[in-house]
């Protein structure tokens, strides 16, 4: 079954669809909620407050250094739950496949999803497959949705932010963006940057347990500055960050200088922005750095009582400027 | 905002993405769970047992008689929850848009989703938007995922099926398939068949409350026969249906004869197959017919103790033959 290409009949709901489900999806995702293959998965409610999220993934190319569209789709949904303070538990996976995709490539993506989900303790419990004619999609698009539970006592969100809170980033920014550029052949230099694509639920849980976390976000599409703008807008406060404190890998900085990109606007897929109460900032930083995914964490700025809804960047020269969300498109189909 | 076309920047996560979310999505779907625009929606757990489902929609064209891709995407997820005995409550909506789609068309689809969700008491609480380059998708693909609650005491599923149970269909088959063929210009006759696209949660709840329902399924892609095959496989029993009892509109029969399709394999988007205990079959039929969406309901056959996993069709001449799932593709991108 794993050789050959995807045909329109694989999406028709008939014999080939069923064989694809059995041989590729069920084999990789195997769990008691998925196995009945009903139109819906049924599970006991895991707690009082649930978190629910979805994202579609259209990254091109579908394989890149450090990951692939499958790993990305599982990490993305895990991370959207984790930054809400939730423990990710159940996930759906839906595939839109362009006719002609190699079955072997699909299987590789699916196995990558299964591996990532297993590592994170998440079960893929329901799904769907559609196939469109050649030229009507671009190889493979994946949607995942996820359900998690918010443990009792955990309350995070931009509404808790206050002036004086510290702004912490869990590591270097721009790695995912540069890894995709590398795979696209946009970079002629020999750079060794891999995507940071990773599930952040353990890091999130570790920082939340310090008791000092006000809000978390993962700075994906639009990068650090866009996500800080969202936090500023949602909280109604200003945010001031110091450029020299923002961790950026040398190779990433180099590539960005040559190609005219700003690493602060490049997508990350395994980083977290954490807003922490002033008195607890060092504890949160320490908790982050204990986790391999947070080893390069830095306090990069603070929430301020002025410039409501805006993000200010203080350069190494001490000047300040407002950093807005991008108005154009920096790098399409980065996730 | 509602004039113009979709640009790549609408999917970049920056200013245009935010404006699209505010002016199109938030305006249509407005509810307190969506409004914080966090990466995840948080809601109180609605009960002890939850149902979770997802489907992607790639129907072409995106508007057809009786519906559009938006209505379809909301009904489809509602129905996948409803046939599991669940009350649909929360939904996600994720859009993959081809650059160049008219904003007006997107808004029309989104309004159709909002209207259908409102009617069904479902809230669209989280979502995502991606834009791909012209030629890399076909106008608009939508994914919806849904969460519902299974009321205490409700237990349905193929494992409850027994020989002797009645097989009931809630109305005429093949309407959706023919409506899409009509919109594609495949039919030169003047036929007035609309898609049956409709949310089935009230019909499902009405039949379940009779206490005689063993299992339910909505016969979408692959049609009545494919879905009966799934029920036969999952239950381990055989299913015998009488051709003459299967309701088919005259126009649908006519179109199928001319074009060489079988209405029993054509997709439906507002029909339900219900397996009911023998003694309660008439009660279930009565409950169905009271609902406008079940007015043409018929008992079409029974679960049998032989031919495990197979579907038998008894023709009007009294001969019986095995009806398998389709092995090819009858009509691509029907949903």
HADDOCK unambig.tbl for C-alpha pairs under 7 A between the chains (distance, minus, plus):
assign (segid A and resid 8 and name CA) (segid B and resid 329 and name CA) 6.49 0.50 0.50
assign (segid A and resid 8 and name CA) (segid B and resid 332 and name CA) 6.89 0.50 0.50
assign (segid A and resid 9 and name CA) (segid B and resid 328 and name CA) 5.29 0.50 0.50
assign (segid A and resid 9 and name CA) (segid B and resid 329 and name CA) 4.68 0.50 0.50
assign (segid A and resid 12 and name CA) (segid B and resid 221 and name CA) 6.49 0.50 0.50
assign (segid A and resid 12 and name CA) (segid B and resid 222 and name CA) 6.49 0.50 0.50
assign (segid A and resid 12 and name CA) (segid B and resid 329 and name CA) 5.57 0.50 0.50
assign (segid A and resid 12 and name CA) (segid B and resid 332 and name CA) 6.83 0.50 0.50
assign (segid A and resid 13 and name CA) (segid B and resid 221 and name CA) 5.65 0.50 0.50
assign (segid A and resid 13 and name CA) (segid B and resid 222 and name CA) 5.36 0.50 0.50
assign (segid A and resid 14 and name CA) (segid B and resid 222 and name CA) 6.09 0.50 0.50
assign (segid A and resid 14 and name CA) (segid B and resid 226 and name CA) 6.55 0.50 0.50
assign (segid A and resid 14 and name CA) (segid B and resid 325 and name CA) 5.11 0.50 0.50
assign (segid A and resid 14 and name CA) (segid B and resid 326 and name CA) 4.85 0.50 0.50
assign (segid A and resid 14 and name CA) (segid B and resid 327 and name CA) 5.80 0.50 0.50
assign (segid A and resid 15 and name CA) (segid B and resid 325 and name CA) 5.78 0.50 0.50
assign (segid A and resid 15 and name CA) (segid B and resid 326 and name CA) 6.04 0.50 0.50
assign (segid A and resid 15 and name CA) (segid B and resid 327 and name CA) 5.01 0.50 0.50
assign (segid A and resid 16 and name CA) (segid B and resid 327 and name CA) 6.40 0.50 0.50
assign (segid A and resid 39 and name CA) (segid B and resid 53 and name CA) 6.73 0.50 0.50
assign (segid A and resid 39 and name CA) (segid B and resid 80 and name CA) 5.38 0.50 0.50
assign (segid A and resid 40 and name CA) (segid B and resid 51 and name CA) 6.06 0.50 0.50
assign (segid A and resid 40 and name CA) (segid B and resid 52 and name CA) 5.46 0.50 0.50
assign (segid A and resid 40 and name CA) (segid B and resid 53 and name CA) 4.63 0.50 0.50
assign (segid A and resid 40 and name CA) (segid B and resid 80 and name CA) 6.10 0.50 0.50
assign (segid A and resid 40 and name CA) (segid B and resid 81 and name CA) 6.13 0.50 0.50
assign (segid A and resid 40 and name CA) (segid B and resid 84 and name CA) 6.61 0.50 0.50
assign (segid A and resid 41 and name CA) (segid B and resid 51 and name CA) 5.47 0.50 0.50
assign (segid A and resid 41 and name CA) (segid B and resid 52 and name CA) 5.22 0.50 0.50
assign (segid A and resid 41 and name CA) (segid B and resid 53 and name CA) 6.36 0.50 0.50
assign (segid A and resid 42 and name CA) (segid B and resid 49 and name CA) 6.74 0.50 0.50
assign (segid A and resid 42 and name CA) (segid B and resid 50 and name CA) 5.57 0.50 0.50
assign (segid A and resid 42 and name CA) (segid B and resid 51 and name CA) 4.43 0.50 0.50
assign (segid A and resid 42 and name CA) (segid B and resid 52 and name CA) 6.46 0.50 0.50
assign (segid A and resid 43 and name CA) (segid B and resid 49 and name CA) 5.78 0.50 0.50
assign (segid A and resid 43 and name CA) (segid B and resid 50 and name CA) 5.47 0.50 0.50
assign (segid A and resid 43 and name CA) (segid B and resid 51 and name CA) 6.58 0.50 0.50
assign (segid A and resid 44 and name CA) (segid B and resid 48 and name CA) 5.76 0.50 0.50
assign (segid A and resid 44 and name CA) (segid B and resid 49 and name CA) 4.50 0.50 0.50
assign (segid A and resid 44 and name CA) (segid B and resid 50 and name CA) 6.00 0.50 0.50
assign (segid A and resid 45 and name CA) (segid B and resid 45 and name CA) 6.75 0.50 0.50
assign (segid A and resid 45 and name CA) (segid B and resid 47 and name CA) 6.73 0.50 0.50
assign (segid A and resid 45 and name CA) (segid B and resid 48 and name CA) 5.16 0.50 0.50
assign (segid A and resid 45 and name CA) (segid B and resid 49 and name CA) 5.45 0.50 0.50
assign (segid A and resid 45 and name CA) (segid B and resid 50 and name CA) 5.83 0.50 0.50
assign (segid A and resid 47 and name CA) (segid B and resid 45 and name CA) 6.73 0.50 0.50
assign (segid A and resid 48 and name CA) (segid B and resid 44 and name CA) 5.75 0.50 0.50
assign (segid A and resid 48 and name CA) (segid B and resid 45 and name CA) 5.15 0.50 0.50
assign (segid A and resid 49 and name CA) (segid B and resid 42 and name CA) 6.73 0.50 0.50
assign (segid A and resid 49 and name CA) (segid B and resid 43 and name CA) 5.80 0.50 0.50
assign (segid A and resid 49 and name CA) (segid B and resid 44 and name CA) 4.50 0.50 0.50
assign (segid A and resid 49 and name CA) (segid B and resid 45 and name CA) 5.46 0.50 0.50
assign (segid A and resid 50 and name CA) (segid B and resid 42 and name CA) 5.57 0.50 0.50
assign (segid A and resid 50 and name CA) (segid B and resid 43 and name CA) 5.48 0.50 0.50
assign (segid A and resid 50 and name CA) (segid B and resid 44 and name CA) 5.99 0.50 0.50
assign (segid A and resid 50 and name CA) (segid B and resid 45 and name CA) 5.83 0.50 0.50
assign (segid A and resid 51 and name CA) (segid B and resid 40 and name CA) 6.06 0.50 0.50
assign (segid A and resid 51 and name CA) (segid B and resid 41 and name CA) 5.48 0.50 0.50
assign (segid A and resid 51 and name CA) (segid B and resid 42 and name CA) 4.44 0.50 0.50
assign (segid A and resid 51 and name CA) (segid B and resid 43 and name CA) 6.59 0.50 0.50
assign (segid A and resid 52 and name CA) (segid B and resid 40 and name CA) 5.47 0.50 0.50
assign (segid A and resid 52 and name CA) (segid B and resid 41 and name CA) 5.22 0.50 0.50
assign (segid A and resid 52 and name CA) (segid B and resid 42 and name CA) 6.47 0.50 0.50
assign (segid A and resid 53 and name CA) (segid B and resid 39 and name CA) 6.74 0.50 0.50
assign (segid A and resid 53 and name CA) (segid B and resid 40 and name CA) 4.64 0.50 0.50
assign (segid A and resid 53 and name CA) (segid B and resid 41 and name CA) 6.36 0.50 0.50
assign (segid A and resid 53 and name CA) (segid B and resid 126 and name CA) 5.93 0.50 0.50
assign (segid A and resid 54 and name CA) (segid B and resid 92 and name CA) 6.42 0.50 0.50
assign (segid A and resid 54 and name CA) (segid B and resid 94 and name CA) 7.00 0.50 0.50
assign (segid A and resid 54 and name CA) (segid B and resid 126 and name CA) 6.81 0.50 0.50
assign (segid A and resid 54 and name CA) (segid B and resid 127 and name CA) 5.81 0.50 0.50
assign (segid A and resid 54 and name CA) (segid B and resid 128 and name CA) 6.61 0.50 0.50
assign (segid A and resid 55 and name CA) (segid B and resid 94 and name CA) 6.49 0.50 0.50
assign (segid A and resid 55 and name CA) (segid B and resid 127 and name CA) 6.88 0.50 0.50
assign (segid A and resid 55 and name CA) (segid B and resid 128 and name CA) 5.36 0.50 0.50
assign (segid A and resid 56 and name CA) (segid B and resid 94 and name CA) 6.39 0.50 0.50
assign (segid A and resid 56 and name CA) (segid B and resid 128 and name CA) 6.72 0.50 0.50
assign (segid A and resid 56 and name CA) (segid B and resid 130 and name CA) 6.94 0.50 0.50
assign (segid A and resid 80 and name CA) (segid B and resid 39 and name CA) 5.40 0.50 0.50
assign (segid A and resid 80 and name CA) (segid B and resid 40 and name CA) 6.09 0.50 0.50
assign (segid A and resid 81 and name CA) (segid B and resid 40 and name CA) 6.13 0.50 0.50
assign (segid A and resid 84 and name CA) (segid B and resid 40 and name CA) 6.58 0.50 0.50
assign (segid A and resid 92 and name CA) (segid B and resid 54 and name CA) 6.41 0.50 0.50
assign (segid A and resid 94 and name CA) (segid B and resid 54 and name CA) 6.98 0.50 0.50
assign (segid A and resid 94 and name CA) (segid B and resid 55 and name CA) 6.49 0.50 0.50
assign (segid A and resid 94 and name CA) (segid B and resid 56 and name CA) 6.38 0.50 0.50
assign (segid A and resid 126 and name CA) (segid B and resid 53 and name CA) 5.93 0.50 0.50
assign (segid A and resid 126 and name CA) (segid B and resid 54 and name CA) 6.80 0.50 0.50
assign (segid A and resid 127 and name CA) (segid B and resid 54 and name CA) 5.82 0.50 0.50
assign (segid A and resid 127 and name CA) (segid B and resid 55 and name CA) 6.90 0.50 0.50
assign (segid A and resid 128 and name CA) (segid B and resid 54 and name CA) 6.59 0.50 0.50
assign (segid A and resid 128 and name CA) (segid B and resid 55 and name CA) 5.36 0.50 0.50
assign (segid A and resid 128 and name CA) (segid B and resid 56 and name CA) 6.71 0.50 0.50
assign (segid A and resid 130 and name CA) (segid B and resid 56 and name CA) 6.95 0.50 0.50
assign (segid A and resid 132 and name CA) (segid B and resid 333 and name CA) 6.74 0.50 0.50
assign (segid A and resid 135 and name CA) (segid B and resid 135 and name CA) 6.81 0.50 0.50
assign (segid A and resid 135 and name CA) (segid B and resid 136 and name CA) 6.77 0.50 0.50
assign (segid A and resid 136 and name CA) (segid B and resid 135 and name CA) 6.77 0.50 0.50
assign (segid A and resid 136 and name CA) (segid B and resid 136 and name CA) 6.13 0.50 0.50
assign (segid A and resid 136 and name CA) (segid B and resid 137 and name CA) 4.82 0.50 0.50
assign (segid A and resid 136 and name CA) (segid B and resid 138 and name CA) 5.07 0.50 0.50
assign (segid A and resid 137 and name CA) (segid B and resid 136 and name CA) 4.82 0.50 0.50
assign (segid A and resid 137 and name CA) (segid B and resid 137 and name CA) 4.03 0.50 0.50
assign (segid A and resid 137 and name CA) (segid B and resid 138 and name CA) 6.60 0.50 0.50
assign (segid A and resid 138 and name CA) (segid B and resid 136 and name CA) 5.09 0.50 0.50
assign (segid A and resid 138 and name CA) (segid B and resid 137 and name CA) 6.62 0.50 0.50
assign (segid A and resid 145 and name CA) (segid B and resid 145 and name CA) 6.62 0.50 0.50
assign (segid A and resid 221 and name CA) (segid B and resid 12 and name CA) 6.50 0.50 0.50
assign (segid A and resid 221 and name CA) (segid B and resid 13 and name CA) 5.68 0.50 0.50
assign (segid A and resid 222 and name CA) (segid B and resid 12 and name CA) 6.48 0.50 0.50
assign (segid A and resid 222 and name CA) (segid B and resid 13 and name CA) 5.37 0.50 0.50
assign (segid A and resid 222 and name CA) (segid B and resid 14 and name CA) 6.12 0.50 0.50
assign (segid A and resid 226 and name CA) (segid B and resid 14 and name CA) 6.58 0.50 0.50
assign (segid A and resid 325 and name CA) (segid B and resid 14 and name CA) 5.13 0.50 0.50
assign (segid A and resid 325 and name CA) (segid B and resid 15 and name CA) 5.82 0.50 0.50
assign (segid A and resid 326 and name CA) (segid B and resid 14 and name CA) 4.87 0.50 0.50
assign (segid A and resid 326 and name CA) (segid B and resid 15 and name CA) 6.07 0.50 0.50
assign (segid A and resid 327 and name CA) (segid B and resid 14 and name CA) 5.78 0.50 0.50
assign (segid A and resid 327 and name CA) (segid B and resid 15 and name CA) 5.01 0.50 0.50
assign (segid A and resid 327 and name CA) (segid B and resid 16 and name CA) 6.41 0.50 0.50
assign (segid A and resid 328 and name CA) (segid B and resid 9 and name CA) 5.26 0.50 0.50
assign (segid A and resid 329 and name CA) (segid B and resid 8 and name CA) 6.48 0.50 0.50
assign (segid A and resid 329 and name CA) (segid B and resid 9 and name CA) 4.68 0.50 0.50
assign (segid A and resid 329 and name CA) (segid B and resid 12 and name CA) 5.58 0.50 0.50
assign (segid A and resid 332 and name CA) (segid B and resid 8 and name CA) 6.90 0.50 0.50
assign (segid A and resid 332 and name CA) (segid B and resid 12 and name CA) 6.84 0.50 0.50
assign (segid A and resid 333 and name CA) (segid B and resid 132 and name CA) 6.75 0.50 0.50
